[in-house]
């Protein structure tokens, strides 16, 4: 458009006609001014939500809350140091700004004022904490806590009065230093100790700050014991009732409990019915285990043989078999030979294959390869119930584990005396001799008088037992003279069983250990799993499930680790942290 045309059209200068009218007469234009949310040309709105937490703001309560929520004393000192530094910087900035505003504008241009103010702001941003800042923060925190808990004592000392006789600080000869800190006067002023050791800072027992300081010292000295913590603490602080706090902190420290927690125990259980009743014949309920190996000469080579022990849980008699190998077939053959000579048992108990106590690594590795399905089928055909103990629970099979030790002792003694060259025949003979020796051992107290009855042995009950059970009935002494031989044998059997009941069973009544009922494991308890490795490499786990007996006592638990779930007896667990333990700051 040319200038002449622009001047001829007054509309460009005058504007629309309705602009010369009152605003109420302006035309109404309905235009949708909404913009899409993804329009890059439109500035996005920022929504900020604010809520009032406490209308009655209290500076005292806020500082107390800060101390109670921070369990790390070093971190608390840094936080307070930054707060004090920020307050100081704000004051300096405010004063500098006022000074610049009050100066004569002719003497200092506005640009110079802005430059000096910006330099002050940059100085505030770049400053770091110094040692003195942290020290001042520590003194501020301590003064606050002392005024909170020892307000009466502090006021009396400021008024040049002695503290009351009933005060907790009466024996400490306390005083207030030049920084307003309450310290111990004590009797060590002439010693060569440092000033902080001669006059430590007094702190209360009830404060969270005391717990934080002791926890920090406990970590800094490598989780040492109570005396070491107290010695280090007294170098700078004197906490009222520090022993109780130290004991509480150490007892609930996870790291300390991880390295010092004892292996769990529980009150010794009652004996099972199969060990204390005489309603079944010997070797009806047995425990089975492997031991060995033994090196056997076979022509020009050496082969290995293994021992299989069957222990009667009732009369503690033993039966020994030789196994040519550790495969499934050899195990079944050993059980078949035992059944052929002792009869079919109702229950066989054994360790859980992978944890045969006292066995060598080779024995453990081979038993893992057993075909348990094949063994189960054989047991079902014979009507035998095979029960496994929990993994790594040697105390569950203490009956046969103890007898394996006796077998080895007798076996090696005979080998040393006779200097036998072991072959299959000699080993079989040796096992039979060891079996006879162990079954002839006394299971009751040895009498001191010649007039007492002979000591009771497993052989007394074994040699009167035939392959088939004797007919039931009640027998009297006169039956001994009856011509029927089976009644004479049955009378002698009853005589020995009565002695077993009256002499042997009372010996089992006393608990040799584990006499007190302990706390049961609970779900979500943190535990260490005991292994044959150094303690610092034991696996940490969480109790996933507990298995109780009929009395509600937990003796076995399922523990979840980082990679798997394990079943362990409580004798292989160390309690580190209870699920219901309160957190102590």
C-alpha positions in Angstrom: 0.0 0.0 0.0 1.3 3.4 -1.0 1.4 6.4 1.4 -1.3 8.3 -0.7 -3.7 5.4 -0.4 -3.0 5.1 3.3 -3.8 8.8 3.9 -7.0 8.5 1.8 -8.3 5.7 4.1 -8.9 7.2 7.6 -9.8 3.8 8.9 -6.1 3.1 9.6 -5.8 6.1 11.8 -9.4 6.3 13.3 -9.8 2.6 13.8 -13.1 0.7 14.0 -16.2 2.8 14.6 -17.3 0.8 17.7 -14.2 2.0 19.5 -15.7 5.5 19.7 -18.8 4.1 21.3 -19.2 3.2 25.1 -17.7 -0.1 26.0 -21.1 -1.6 26.8 -22.1 -1.1 23.1 -19.2 -3.0 21.7 -20.1 -6.1 19.7 -19.8 -9.4 21.5 -17.5 -11.9 19.8 -17.7 -15.5 20.7 -14.4 -17.1 19.9 -13.1 -20.4 21.4 -9.6 -19.5 22.7 -8.8 -22.9 24.0 -5.4 -24.3 22.8 -4.4 -27.9 22.6 -2.2 -29.2 25.5 0.6 -30.2 23.1 0.9 -26.8 21.4 4.6 -25.9 21.6 3.8 -22.1 21.3 1.7 -22.0 24.5 3.5 -21.7 27.8 2.5 -24.5 30.1 1.0 -23.7 33.5 2.7 -25.0 36.6 0.4 -26.1 39.4 1.8 -25.9 43.0 -0.1 -27.4 45.9 0.5 -26.0 49.3 -0.8 -27.3 52.6 -0.5 -26.0 56.2 0.9 -28.6 58.4 0.9 -26.7 61.7 -0.8 -23.4 62.3 1.0 -23.0 65.6 4.6 -23.0 64.5 7.0 -23.4 67.3 10.8 -23.0 66.8 11.6 -25.0 69.9 9.5 -28.0 68.8 10.8 -27.8 65.2 14.5 -28.1 66.4 13.6 -30.9 68.8 11.9 -32.8 65.9 15.0 -32.3 63.7 17.1 -33.9 66.5 14.8 -36.8 67.1 14.4 -37.7 63.4 18.2 -37.7 62.6 19.9 -40.8 64.1 23.3 -39.9 62.7 25.0 -37.3 64.8 27.5 -36.4 62.1 24.7 -35.8 59.7 22.8 -33.8 62.2 25.8 -31.5 62.8 26.2 -30.9 59.1 22.5 -30.1 58.7 22.5 -27.6 61.6 25.8 -26.1 60.3 24.2 -25.4 57.0 21.1 -23.9 58.7 23.3 -21.6 60.8 25.4 -20.7 57.8 22.2 -19.9 55.8 20.9 -17.7 58.6 24.2 -15.9 58.8 24.4 -15.4 55.0 20.8 -14.1 54.9 21.7 -11.6 57.6 24.8 -10.5 55.8 23.0 -10.1 52.5 20.2 -8.1 54.2 22.7 -5.8 56.0 24.7 -5.3 52.8 21.5 -4.5 50.9 20.5 -1.9 53.5 24.0 -0.4 53.5 24.0 0.0 49.8 20.5 1.5 49.8 21.5 4.1 52.5 24.6 5.2 50.6 24.6 8.4 48.5 23.7 7.8 44.9 26.3 10.3 43.8 29.1 8.4 45.6 28.1 5.0 44.3 26.3 4.4 41.0 23.4 2.0 40.7 25.4 -0.3 38.5 28.2 -0.6 41.1 25.6 -1.3 43.8 24.1 -4.2 41.8 27.6 -5.5 41.2 28.5 -5.6 44.9 25.1 -7.2 45.7 25.6 -9.9 43.1 29.1 -10.5 44.4 27.7 -11.0 47.8 25.1 -13.5 46.5 27.8 -15.5 44.6 29.9 -15.6 47.7 27.0 -17.1 49.7 26.5 -19.8 47.0 30.1 -20.9 46.7 31.1 -21.1 50.4 31.6 -24.6 51.9 31.4 -25.8 55.5 34.4 -25.4 57.6 35.5 -27.2 60.7 34.5 -24.3 62.9 31.0 -24.3 61.4 30.5 -27.9 62.3 31.9 -27.3 65.8 29.6 -24.3 66.3 26.6 -26.5 65.2 27.6 -29.2 67.7 27.7 -26.7 70.5 24.3 -25.3 69.4 22.7 -28.8 69.5 24.3 -29.6 72.9 23.2 -26.3 74.4 19.6 -26.9 73.2 19.5 -30.4 74.7 21.0 -29.4 78.0 18.6 -26.5 78.4 15.8 -28.8 77.6 16.6 -31.5 80.1 18.7 -29.7 82.7 17.0 -26.3 82.7 16.8 -26.0 86.5 20.5 -26.9 87.0 21.6 -24.6 84.2 19.7 -21.7 85.7 21.1 -22.3 89.2 24.7 -22.4 87.9 24.1 -19.2 85.9 22.9 -17.6 89.1 26.2 -18.8 90.9 24.3 -21.3 93.0 25.0 -25.0 93.6 22.8 -27.6 92.1 20.3 -29.3 94.4 21.3 -32.4 96.4 18.5 -34.4 94.7 19.8 -33.5 91.2 21.4 -36.1 89.0 24.4 -33.8 88.6 25.1 -33.2 92.2 28.1 -35.6 92.4 29.6 -34.4 89.1 30.5 -30.9 90.4 29.1 -29.5 87.2 29.8 -26.0 85.8 29.1 -23.9 82.7 32.0 -23.0 80.5 32.5 -19.8 78.5 30.4 -21.2 75.6 27.4 -22.0 77.8 28.0 -25.7 77.8 27.3 -27.8 80.9 30.4 -29.8 81.8 31.7 -32.1 84.6 33.9 -30.4 87.1 35.3 -33.7 88.6 38.6 -34.3 90.3 41.0 -34.6 87.3 41.9 -31.0 86.9 45.6 -31.6 87.7 45.9 -34.7 85.4 47.6 -34.7 82.0 44.4 -35.5 80.1 43.0 -33.2 77.5 40.5 -30.6 78.6 37.6 -32.4 77.0 38.6 -35.6 78.9 39.0 -33.8 82.2 35.7 -32.0 81.8 33.4 -34.0 79.5 30.1 -32.6 78.3 27.1 -33.7 80.3 24.1 -35.2 78.4 20.8 -36.7 79.5 19.8 -40.4 79.2 16.4 -39.6 77.7 17.5 -37.6 74.7 17.7 -39.0 71.2 21.0 -37.2 70.9 22.6 -39.5 73.5 21.6 -42.6 71.5 22.9 -41.0 68.3 26.3 -40.2 69.8 26.7 -43.7 71.2 25.6 -45.3 68.0 28.2 -43.2 66.1 31.0 -44.2 68.5 29.9 -47.9 68.3 30.3 -47.8 64.5 33.5 -45.8 64.6 35.4 -48.3 66.8 34.4 -51.3 64.8 31.5 -52.6 66.8 33.6 -53.4 69.9 32.1 -54.3 73.2 30.5 -52.2 76.0 33.7 -51.3 77.8 35.3 -50.1 74.7 32.3 -47.9 73.8 32.2 -46.4 77.3 35.9 -45.7 77.3 35.7 -43.9 74.0 32.6 -42.0 75.1 34.1 -40.6 78.3 36.8 -38.9 76.2 34.3 -36.2 75.4 30.9 -36.9 76.8 29.4 -37.9 80.1 26.0 -39.3 79.5 23.8 -40.0 82.6 23.0 -43.8 82.6 25.3 -44.5 79.6 25.7 -48.2 80.6 22.0 -48.9 80.0 22.0 -47.1 76.6 25.1 -48.9 75.5 23.7 -52.3 76.5 20.5 -51.5 74.6 22.3 -50.4 71.4 24.7 -53.3 71.4 22.0 -55.9 72.0 20.0 -54.6 69.0 22.8 -53.9 66.6 22.3 -56.1 63.6 26.0 -56.4 62.7 27.0 -57.3 66.3 24.2 -59.9 66.5 25.3 -61.3 63.2 28.7 -62.1 64.5 27.8 -62.8 68.2 24.3 -64.3 68.1 24.3 -67.8 69.6 22.9 -70.8 67.7 19.3 -71.2 68.6 18.1 -73.8 71.1 14.8 -75.1 72.3 13.7 -77.2 75.2 14.5 -80.8 74.6 11.4 -82.6 73.3 9.8 -85.5 74.9 10.9 -88.9 73.7 8.7 -90.4 70.9 6.4 -93.2 71.9 8.4 -95.8 69.9 11.3 -95.3 72.3 9.4 -95.6 75.6 6.8 -98.4 75.0 7.2 -102.1 74.8 4.3 -103.0 72.6 6.6 -103.7 69.6 9.4 -106.1 69.1 13.1 -105.0 68.7 14.0 -103.5 65.3 10.4 -102.6 64.6 11.4 -98.9 64.4 15.0 -98.3 63.4 17.4 -95.6 62.5 19.6 -96.1 59.5 22.9 -94.4 58.5 26.1 -95.0 56.4 29.7 -94.8 57.6 33.0 -95.5 56.1 34.6 -96.0 53.6 37.0 -99.0 54.3 39.8 -99.9 51.9 39.6 -103.6 50.9 42.3 -105.6 49.1 40.8 -107.5 46.2 43.5 -109.3 44.3 46.0 -106.6 43.2 43.7 -103.7 43.5 42.0 -101.8 46.4 38.3 -101.2 46.5 36.0 -99.4 48.9 33.3 -100.8 51.1 30.9 -98.9 53.3 29.1 -99.8 56.6 25.4 -99.5 57.1 24.1 -99.3 60.6 20.6 -100.1 61.7 19.8 -99.0 65.2 16.7 -100.1 67.2 15.2 -97.0 68.7 13.7 -98.9 71.6 16.5 -101.1 73.0 19.5 -99.4 71.4 20.6 -102.6 69.7 22.6 -102.4 66.4 22.8 -104.4 63.2 25.7 -103.9 60.8 25.8 -104.6 57.1 28.4 -104.1 54.4 27.6 -102.2 51.3 29.7 -102.7 48.2 29.0 -99.3 46.9 26.8 -96.2 47.4 24.4 -96.7 44.6 20.7 -97.3 45.0 20.8 -101.1 44.4 23.4 -101.6 47.1 21.3 -99.6 49.6 18.2 -101.8 48.8 20.3 -105.0 49.1 21.5 -103.9 52.5 18.0 -103.3 53.7 16.9 -106.7 52.2 19.6 -108.5 54.2 18.6 -106.7 57.3 14.9 -107.6 56.8 15.9 -111.3 56.2 17.7 -111.5 59.5 15.7 -109.1 61.8 12.3 -109.0 60.3 10.4 -106.3 58.5 10.5 -102.9 60.3 7.5 -100.6 60.4 9.4 -97.3 60.3 13.0 -96.5 59.1 14.3 -93.1 60.0 17.4 -91.6 58.5 19.2 -88.4 57.8 18.3 -86.3 54.8 20.7 -87.9 52.3 22.8 -84.7 51.7 23.7 -84.1 55.3 25.0 -87.4 56.8 26.8 -86.2 59.9 30.4 -87.4 60.1 30.4 -88.7 56.6 33.1 -87.8 54.1 32.4 -85.6 51.1 32.5 -88.6 48.8 29.7 -90.3 50.8 27.6 -87.2 50.7 28.0 -86.7 46.9 27.1 -90.3 46.1 24.0 -90.5 48.2 22.6 -87.4 46.4 22.5 -89.6 43.3 20.2 -92.2 44.9 17.1 -93.1 43.0 14.6 -92.3 45.7 11.6 -93.4 43.6 13.1 -96.9 43.3 13.7 -97.1 47.1 10.2 -95.8 47.8 8.7 -98.5 45.6 10.7 -101.2 47.5 9.5 -99.7 50.8 5.9 -99.7 49.7 6.1 -103.4 48.7 7.4 -104.2 52.2 5.0 -101.9 54.0 7.8 -99.8 55.4 7.5 -96.0 56.2 10.8 -94.3 55.5 11.0 -90.9 57.3 13.7 -88.3 56.7 15.0 -85.9 59.3 15.2 -82.2 58.4 18.4 -81.2 56.5 21.5 -80.5 58.6 19.8 -81.7 61.8 22.2 -84.1 63.4 20.5 -83.9 66.8 17.4 -85.5 65.2 19.4 -88.6 64.6 21.5 -88.6 67.8 20.6 -92.2 68.6 22.5 -93.7 65.6 25.1 -91.0 65.3 26.4 -91.8 68.8 26.5 -95.5 68.0 28.5 -94.9 64.8 31.1 -93.4 67.0 31.1 -96.5 69.2 31.3 -98.7 66.1 34.4 -96.8 64.8 36.1 -97.0 68.2 35.6 -100.7 68.5 36.4 -101.4 64.9 39.7 -99.5 64.8 40.7 -101.0 68.1 40.3 -104.5 66.8 42.1 -103.6 63.6 45.1 -102.2 65.6 45.3 -105.3 67.9 44.9 -108.1 65.3 46.6 -106.2 62.4 44.2 -107.8 59.9 44.6 -107.5 56.2 41.1 -106.4 55.3 39.3 -108.3 52.6 35.6 -108.9 52.1 35.5 -112.0 54.4 37.5 -110.3 57.2 35.4 -107.2 57.0 32.1 -109.3 57.3 33.6 -111.2 60.3 34.8 -107.9 61.8 31.3 -106.3 61.5 29.7 -109.3 63.2 32.1 -109.1 66.1 31.6 -105.4 66.5 27.8 -105.9 66.4 28.1 -108.5 69.2 30.3 -106.3 71.3 27.9 -103.3 71.0 24.8 -105.4 71.7 26.5 -106.7 74.8 27.1 -103.3 76.3 25.1 -102.3 79.3 22.2 -99.9 78.9 21.5 -99.7 82.6 23.7 -98.8 85.5 26.3 -101.3 86.4 25.6 -102.9 89.8 28.0 -102.4 92.7 27.0 -105.5 94.6 27.2 -109.2 93.6 23.7 -109.6 95.0 22.2 -107.2 92.5 20.8 -108.4 89.2 23.0 -108.6 86.2 23.2 -105.5 84.0 20.6 -105.3 81.2 22.0 -105.4 77.7 20.4 -105.3 74.2 21.3 -109.0 73.8 19.1 -109.9 76.7 16.1 -108.8 74.7 17.4 -109.9 71.3 18.3 -113.5 71.9 14.9 -114.3 73.2 13.2 -113.0 70.1 12.3 -115.4 67.3 11.5 -114.6 63.7 7.8 -114.5 64.5 6.2 -112.8 67.3 5.2 -115.0 70.3 1.5 -115.5 71.0 0.0 -112.9 73.3 -1.0 -113.7 76.9 -0.2 -113.2 80.5 2.5 -115.3 82.1 3.5 -116.2 85.6 6.6 -117.6 87.2 5.3 -121.1 87.3 5.3 -121.2 83.5 9.1 -121.5 83.7 8.7 -125.2 84.7 6.2 -126.0 82.0 7.4 -128.3 79.4 6.1 -126.0 76.7 9.3 -124.3 75.6 7.6 -121.2 74.2 6.1 -120.4 77.5 9.4 -120.6 79.2 11.0 -118.3 76.7 8.1 -115.9 76.9 8.5 -115.7 80.7 12.2 -114.9 80.4 11.3 -112.3 77.7 8.7 -110.7 80.0 11.3 -110.7 82.8 13.8 -108.7 80.7 11.2 -106.4 79.4 10.0 -105.6 82.9 13.6 -104.8 83.8 13.9 -102.6 80.7 10.8 -100.7 81.9 11.9 -100.3 85.5 15.6 -99.8 85.1 16.3 -98.4 81.6 13.4 -96.0 81.0 14.0 -94.0 84.2 17.5 -93.2 82.9 15.9 -91.4 80.0 13.7 -89.1 82.1 16.4 -86.5 82.8 17.2 -83.8 80.2 21.0 -83.6 79.9 20.7 -80.1 78.2 18.3 -77.7 76.6 16.2 -77.5 79.8 14.6 -74.1 79.3 11.9 -73.2 76.9 13.1 -70.5 74.5 11.3 -68.0 72.3 9.8 -69.7 69.2 10.9 -68.6 65.8 8.3 -66.4 64.1 7.6 -65.6 60.5 9.7 -62.7 59.1 12.5 -63.2 61.7 15.9 -62.6 60.2 18.3 -65.5 60.8 21.8 -66.7 59.8 22.1 -70.2 58.4 24.9 -72.1 60.1 27.3 -73.7 57.6 30.7 -75.4 57.7 32.3 -72.1 56.7 33.6 -69.0 58.6 30.8 -67.1 60.3 31.2 -64.0 58.1 30.2 -66.1 55.1 27.0 -67.5 56.5 23.9 -66.8 54.5 21.3 -64.4 55.8 17.6 -65.4 55.4 14.1 -64.6 56.4 11.8 -67.1 58.1 9.1 -68.0 55.6 7.3 -70.7 57.5 7.6 -72.4 60.9 6.8 -76.1 61.6 5.6 -76.8 65.1 5.0 -80.0 67.0 1.8 -80.9 68.8 2.8 -78.7 71.8 3.3 -75.6 69.6 7.1 -75.7 69.8 9.0 -74.6 66.7 11.8 -77.0 65.9 12.0 -76.7 62.1 11.6 -73.7 59.8 11.6 -72.8 56.1 14.0 -70.0 55.4 14.0 -67.8 52.3 17.5 -66.7 51.1 18.4 -64.5 48.2 18.3 -67.5 45.8 16.3 -70.4 47.3 14.1 -71.7 50.2 15.8 -74.0 52.7 14.4 -76.2 55.4 16.5 -76.1 58.5 16.2 -77.1 62.2 16.6 -74.3 64.7 19.9 -75.9 65.7 21.3 -74.6 62.4 19.9 -71.1 62.7 21.1 -67.9 64.5 18.4 -65.3 65.3 19.7 -61.9 64.2 16.6 -59.7 64.3 13.2 -60.4 65.6 10.3 -59.5 63.4 8.4 -57.8 66.3 11.5 -56.0 67.7 10.9 -52.3 68.2 13.4 -49.9 66.5 15.5 -48.0 68.9 17.0 -44.8 67.6 
